[in-house]
Amino acid sequence: MDIQLGPVESKFADMIWEHEPVSSTSLVKMTSEEFGWARTTTHNVIRRLCDKGIFANNKGTVTSLISRDEFYSKQSKQYVDDSFSGSLPAFIAAFTKNTQLSRSEIQEIKDLIDSMGE
């Protein structure tokens, strides 16, 4: 899966995941307040996200076809694959090079690695 979303599309997708199942009418109201979108813009973006296989719009009710966690997990894996030839250690090395991790963050990472080995 190689689905790219811009920052506003990502915020809109998060809005859907947070409120699903949600009517397209409710989404029109929310996006008008949040983004200043017209009704047609909201419906166009809903259609694009449905075309990408993330959501379904059944008679005006929008639901997800994949969960938020599944979507962002696939996006993260795609980024590591594309940018670091699939090497998670290379990604972690690049990510932490100029970042000071707290003891608790280090422990969380160790616990995650340990749990994956089980």
Disulfide bonds with the S-S distance in Angstrom:
none
